[in-house]
Each structure stands twice: as C-alpha cells, then as structure tokens.
Amino acid sequence: MNAISSKMVRIRKAHNCWGCTKILTPPAEMGVVTCSDNGKIYNVYWCDRCQKILDGDPFCAGDEFEYGELLRNI
C-alpha cells in the first residue's frame, strides 16, 4: 500500500473510522488518506481519536493497519 495524500476534511456523508470502526456523521472532521494498492485507489478515513494514537506512537509510522485494529488500543 502506498499513501498518495493525507488531509483533514469535513465529511459530507457518514464514514467509518478505519482504526476503531466508529461511524461518524456530518459535519464531523476526519483525516482521509488516499492510498493505492494493486492498481486500485481508495480512501481510508480516521477519526480524531485514532489519529491522535497514530500521531503519538512513533513505532507505528509506516505500518499498515487492518480495519478496526486500533479498537483494541482505545
């Protein structure tokens, strides 16, 4: 998986957080990472709480996470 871009957005429809699977509804702000993998491009959304976990853990930089994997750490 290769990250193409990363930014904070105000969502216009409900999205699940990739880290904790929580559903956030508009007008929440979420981090969105655009990725490419095996010729496909997709977006992964992160809630603020999961983003803070990722930002605060220098050992997870560059790691790939399965859907809901951070749920165990919250």
DSSP file (Angstrom, degrees, kcal/mol; ACC not computed):
  #  RESIDUE AA STRUCTURE BP1 BP2  ACC     N-H-->O    O-->H-N    N-H-->O    O-->H-N    TCO  KAPPA ALPHA  PHI   PSI    X-CA   Y-CA   Z-CA
    1    1 A M              0   0    0      0, 0.0     2,-0.5     0, 0.0    36,-0.2   0.000 360.0 360.0 360.0 134.4    0.0    0.0    0.0
    2    2 A N  E     -A   36   0A   0     34,-2.6    34,-2.3     0, 0.0     2,-0.4  -0.979 360.0-133.9-120.4 128.1    1.3    3.4   -0.9
    3    3 A A  E     +A   35   0A   0     -2,-0.5    32,-0.3    32,-0.2     3,-0.1  -0.682  21.9 179.6 -80.3 129.3   -0.1    6.6    0.6
    4    4 A I  E     -     0   0A   0     30,-3.7     2,-0.3    -2,-0.4    31,-0.2   0.838  64.2 -11.8 -95.9 -44.4   -0.7    9.3   -2.1
    5    5 A S  E     -A   34   0A   0     29,-1.3    29,-2.2     2,-0.0    -1,-0.4  -0.983  53.0-159.4-154.3 162.3   -2.1   12.1    0.1
    6    6 A S  E     +A   33   0A   0     -2,-0.3     2,-0.3    27,-0.2    27,-0.2  -0.987  24.8 143.4-147.3 133.9   -3.3   12.8    3.6
    7    7 A K  E     -A   32   0A   0     25,-1.9    25,-3.2    -2,-0.3     2,-0.4  -0.983  46.3-102.2-161.4 166.1   -5.5   15.7    4.8
    8    8 A M  E     +A   31   0A   0     -2,-0.3     2,-0.3    23,-0.2    23,-0.2  -0.815  42.2 179.5 -94.4 137.0   -8.3   16.7    7.3
    9    9 A V  E     -A   30   0A   0     21,-2.9    21,-2.6    -2,-0.4     2,-0.7  -0.953  34.5-123.8-135.7 155.0  -11.8   17.1    5.8
   10   10 A R  E     -A   29   0A   0     -2,-0.3    19,-0.2    19,-0.2    18,-0.1  -0.907  43.7-129.2 -94.7 114.6  -15.3   17.9    6.9
   11   11 A I        -     0   0    0     17,-2.4     3,-0.1    -2,-0.7     4,-0.0  -0.295  20.7-164.4 -72.3 149.8  -17.3   14.9    5.8
   12   12 A R  S    S+     0   0    0      1,-0.1     2,-0.3    14,-0.1    -1,-0.1   0.482  77.5  27.1-108.7  -9.2  -20.5   15.3    3.8
   13   13 A K  S    S-     0   0    0     12,-0.1    -1,-0.1    11,-0.0    11,-0.1  -0.953 100.5 -76.4-144.8 165.0  -21.7   11.7    4.4
   14   14 A A        -     0   0    0     -2,-0.3     2,-0.3    -3,-0.1    11,-0.2  -0.326  49.3-178.6 -65.9 140.9  -21.2    9.1    7.1
   15   15 A H  E     -C   24   0B   0      9,-2.0     9,-2.8     7,-0.0     2,-0.4  -0.986  24.9-124.7-138.2 148.0  -17.9    7.2    7.1
   16   16 A N  E     -C   23   0B   0     -2,-0.3    29,-0.4     7,-0.2     2,-0.4  -0.748  29.9-118.1 -87.8 139.0  -16.5    4.5    9.3
   17   17 A C     >  -     0   0    0      5,-2.6     4,-1.9    -2,-0.4    29,-0.2  -0.636  15.9-143.7 -72.9 131.5  -13.2    5.2   11.0
   18   18 A W  T  4 S+     0   0    0     27,-3.5    50,-3.1    -2,-0.4    51,-0.4   0.833  96.1  49.0 -65.7 -32.5  -10.6    2.7    9.7
   19   19 A G  T  4 S+     0   0    0     26,-0.3    52,-1.1    48,-0.2    51,-1.1   0.919 131.1   9.9 -77.0 -44.8   -9.0    2.4   13.1
   20   20 A C  T  4 S-     0   0    0     50,-0.2    -2,-0.2     2,-0.1    -1,-0.1   0.450  89.5-125.5-118.9  -2.4  -11.9    1.9   15.5
   21   21 A T     <  +     0   0    0     -4,-1.9    -3,-0.1     1,-0.2     2,-0.1   0.451  56.3 151.5  70.2   4.3  -14.8    1.2   13.1
   22   22 A K        -     0   0    0     -6,-0.1    -5,-2.6     1,-0.1     2,-0.6  -0.399  45.7-126.7 -65.0 139.9  -16.9    4.0   14.7
   23   23 A I  E     -C   16   0B   0     -7,-0.2     2,-0.4    -3,-0.1    -7,-0.2  -0.797  24.5-165.3 -90.3 124.2  -19.4    5.7   12.3
   24   24 A L  E     -C   15   0B   0     -9,-2.8    -9,-2.0    -2,-0.6   -11,-0.0  -0.893   4.3-154.8-108.8 142.0  -19.1    9.5   12.2
   25   25 A T    >   -     0   0    0     -2,-0.4     3,-1.7   -11,-0.2   -14,-0.1  -0.785  34.8 -47.1-114.5 157.4  -21.8   11.6   10.6
   26   26 A P  T 3  S+     0   0    0      0, 0.0   -14,-0.1     0, 0.0    -1,-0.1  -0.279 115.2  29.5 -61.1 147.7  -21.6   15.0    9.0
   27   27 A P  T 3  S+     0   0    0      0, 0.0   -15,-0.1     0, 0.0   -13,-0.0  -0.687  90.2 121.6 -99.2  42.8  -20.4   17.6    9.7
   28   28 A A    <   -     0   0    0     -3,-1.7   -17,-2.4   -18,-0.1     2,-0.4  -0.188  59.3-123.5 -62.6 155.5  -17.6   15.8   11.6
   29   29 A E  E     +A   10   0A   0    -19,-0.2    19,-0.4    -3,-0.1     2,-0.3  -0.867  35.0 172.0-101.4 138.0  -14.0   16.3   10.7
   30   30 A M  E     -A    9   0A   0    -21,-2.6   -21,-2.9    -2,-0.4     2,-0.4  -0.968  34.9-113.4-139.2 154.5  -11.9   13.2    9.8
   31   31 A G  E     -AB   8  46A   0     15,-2.6    15,-2.9    -2,-0.3     2,-0.4  -0.727  32.5-161.4 -82.6 139.3   -8.5   12.5    8.4
   32   32 A V  E     -AB   7  45A   0    -25,-3.2   -25,-1.9    -2,-0.4     2,-0.5  -0.991   6.8-166.9-126.8 129.9   -8.6   11.0    5.0
   33   33 A V  E     -AB   6  44A   0     11,-2.8    11,-2.4    -2,-0.4     2,-0.5  -0.968  11.8-148.3-115.5 124.3   -5.7    9.1    3.4
   34   34 A T  E     -AB   5  43A   0    -29,-2.2   -30,-3.7    -2,-0.5   -29,-1.3  -0.825  27.0-178.9 -92.0 126.4   -5.8    8.3   -0.3
   35   35 A C  E     -AB   3  42A   0      7,-3.2     7,-2.3    -2,-0.5     2,-0.4  -0.835  22.1-149.4-125.6 158.4   -3.9    5.1   -1.0
   36   36 A S  E     +AB   2  41A   0    -34,-2.3   -34,-2.6    -2,-0.3     2,-0.3  -0.993  21.5 164.6-127.2 141.0   -3.0    2.9   -3.9
   37   37 A D  E >   - B   0  40A   0      3,-2.4     3,-1.8    -2,-0.4    -2,-0.0  -0.918  68.0 -10.5-157.0 125.6   -2.6   -0.9   -3.7
   38   38 A N  T 3  S-     0   0    0     -2,-0.3     3,-0.1     1,-0.3    -2,-0.0   0.859 129.8 -50.5  52.0  41.3   -2.5   -3.4   -6.5
   39   39 A G  T 3  S+     0   0    0      1,-0.2     2,-0.4     0, 0.0    -1,-0.3   0.510 115.9 111.8  80.4   4.6   -3.6   -0.9   -9.1
   40   40 A K  E <   -B   37   0A   0     -3,-1.8    -3,-2.4     2,-0.0     2,-0.4  -0.877  53.4-150.7-112.6 145.2   -6.6    0.4   -7.1
   41   41 A I  E     +B   36   0A   0     -2,-0.4     2,-0.3    -5,-0.2    -5,-0.2  -0.946  26.8 158.2-113.8 133.8   -7.0    3.8   -5.5
   42   42 A Y  E     -B   35   0A   0     -7,-2.3    -7,-3.2    -2,-0.4     2,-0.4  -0.960  33.8-119.4-149.6 163.9   -9.1    4.2   -2.3
   43   43 A N  E     -B   34   0A   0     -2,-0.3     2,-0.4    -9,-0.2    -9,-0.2  -0.870  15.6-161.4-109.4 142.1   -9.7    6.4    0.7
   44   44 A V  E     -B   33   0A   0    -11,-2.4   -11,-2.8    -2,-0.4     2,-0.4  -0.992  12.3-150.6-121.4 128.8   -9.3    5.5    4.3
   45   45 A Y  E     -B   32   0A   0    -29,-0.4   -27,-3.5    -2,-0.4     2,-0.4  -0.811   8.9-166.5-105.0 140.6  -10.9    7.7    7.0
   46   46 A W  E     -B   31   0A   0    -15,-2.9   -15,-2.6    -2,-0.4     2,-0.1  -0.983  15.9-133.1-126.3 134.0   -9.6    8.2   10.5
   47   47 A C     >  -     0   0    0     -2,-0.4     4,-2.3   -17,-0.2     5,-0.2  -0.361  33.4-104.9 -76.2 166.6  -11.4    9.8   13.5
   48   48 A D  H  > S+     0   0    0    -19,-0.4     4,-2.1     1,-0.2     5,-0.1   0.876 118.8  53.7 -61.3 -40.0   -9.6   12.3   15.6
   49   49 A R  H  > S+     0   0    0      1,-0.2     4,-1.5     2,-0.2    -1,-0.2   0.919 111.7  43.4 -64.8 -44.6   -9.1    9.9   18.5
   50   50 A C  H  > S+     0   0    0      1,-0.2     4,-2.3     2,-0.2    -1,-0.2   0.872 111.1  55.6 -68.7 -36.3   -7.4    7.3   16.3
   51   51 A Q  H  X S+     0   0    0     -4,-2.3     4,-2.6     1,-0.2    -2,-0.2   0.889 105.5  52.3 -63.2 -37.9   -5.4    9.9   14.5
   52   52 A K  H  X S+     0   0    0     -4,-2.1     4,-1.9     2,-0.2    -1,-0.2   0.874 107.9  51.7 -65.3 -36.9   -4.0   11.1   17.9
   53   53 A I  H  X S+     0   0    0     -4,-1.5     4,-0.7     2,-0.2    -2,-0.2   0.932 112.7  45.4 -62.9 -45.5   -3.0    7.5   18.7
   54   54 A L  H >< S+     0   0    0     -4,-2.3     3,-0.7     1,-0.2    -2,-0.2   0.902 113.4  49.2 -65.4 -41.2   -1.1    7.2   15.4
   55   55 A D  H 3< S+     0   0    0     -4,-2.6    -1,-0.2     1,-0.2    -2,-0.2   0.831 112.1  49.3 -67.0 -31.9    0.5   10.7   15.8
   56   56 A G  H 3< S+     0   0    0     -4,-1.9    -1,-0.2    -5,-0.2    -2,-0.2   0.514  98.3  72.8 -87.7  -5.1    1.6    9.8   19.4
   57   57 A D    X<  -     0   0    0     -3,-0.7     3,-1.5    -4,-0.7     4,-0.3  -0.872  55.2-174.4-115.1  99.9    3.2    6.4   18.6
   58   58 A P  G >  S+     0   0    0      0, 0.0     3,-0.6     0, 0.0    -1,-0.1   0.699  81.6  65.1 -66.2 -16.7    6.5    6.7   16.7
   59   59 A F  G 3  S+     0   0    0      1,-0.2    -5,-0.1     3,-0.0    -2,-0.0   0.663  95.5  56.3 -80.2 -15.8    6.7    2.9   16.3
   60   60 A C  G X  S+     0   0    0     -3,-1.5     3,-2.1    -6,-0.2    -1,-0.2   0.466  73.7 123.8 -96.0  -0.2    3.6    2.7   14.1
   61   61 A A  T <  S+     0   0    0     -3,-0.6     3,-0.1    -4,-0.3    -6,-0.0  -0.410  84.9   9.8 -61.2 126.5    4.8    5.2   11.4
   62   62 A G  T 3  S+     0   0    0      1,-0.3    -1,-0.3    -2,-0.2     2,-0.1   0.349  99.3 130.7  86.0  -7.4    4.7    3.4    8.1
   63   63 A D    <   -     0   0    0     -3,-2.1     2,-0.4     1,-0.0    -1,-0.3  -0.400  55.1-128.7 -75.3 155.4    2.8    0.4    9.5
   64   64 A E        -     0   0    0     -3,-0.1     2,-0.4    -2,-0.1    -1,-0.0  -0.881  22.3-153.2-103.3 140.3   -0.3   -0.9    7.8
   65   65 A F        -     0   0    0     -2,-0.4     2,-0.1     5,-0.0     3,-0.1  -0.922   9.1-132.2-118.2 137.3   -3.4   -1.4    9.9
   66   66 A E    >   -     0   0    0     -2,-0.4     3,-2.1     1,-0.1     4,-0.3  -0.476  49.7 -77.5 -76.5 156.8   -6.3   -3.8    9.4
   67   67 A Y  T 3  S+     0   0    0      1,-0.3   -48,-0.2    -2,-0.1    -1,-0.1  -0.369 118.5   6.3 -57.5 124.4   -9.8   -2.4    9.7
   68   68 A G  T >  S+     0   0    0    -50,-3.1     3,-1.2   -51,-0.1     4,-0.4   0.491  87.9 129.3  82.5   5.4  -10.7   -2.0   13.4
   69   69 A E  G X   +     0   0    0     -3,-2.1     3,-0.8   -51,-0.4     4,-0.2   0.826  69.2  54.2 -65.3 -32.9   -7.2   -2.8   14.6
   70   70 A L  G >> S+     0   0    0    -51,-1.1     3,-1.4    -4,-0.3     4,-0.6   0.626  85.7  85.1 -76.8 -11.0   -6.9    0.3   16.8
   71   71 A L  G X4 S+     0   0    0     -3,-1.2     3,-0.8   -52,-1.1    -1,-0.2   0.840  86.1  55.6 -58.0 -33.7  -10.2   -0.6   18.6
   72   72 A R  G <4 S+     0   0    0     -3,-0.8    -1,-0.3    -4,-0.4    -2,-0.2   0.725 106.9  50.7 -70.9 -21.4   -8.2   -2.8   20.9
   73   73 A N  G <4        0   0    0     -3,-1.4    -1,-0.2    -4,-0.2    -2,-0.2   0.449 360.0 360.0 -97.4  -1.8   -5.9    0.1   21.9
   74   74 A I    <<        0   0    0     -3,-0.8    -1,-0.2    -4,-0.6    -2,-0.1   0.449 360.0 360.0 -94.6 360.0   -8.6    2.6   22.8
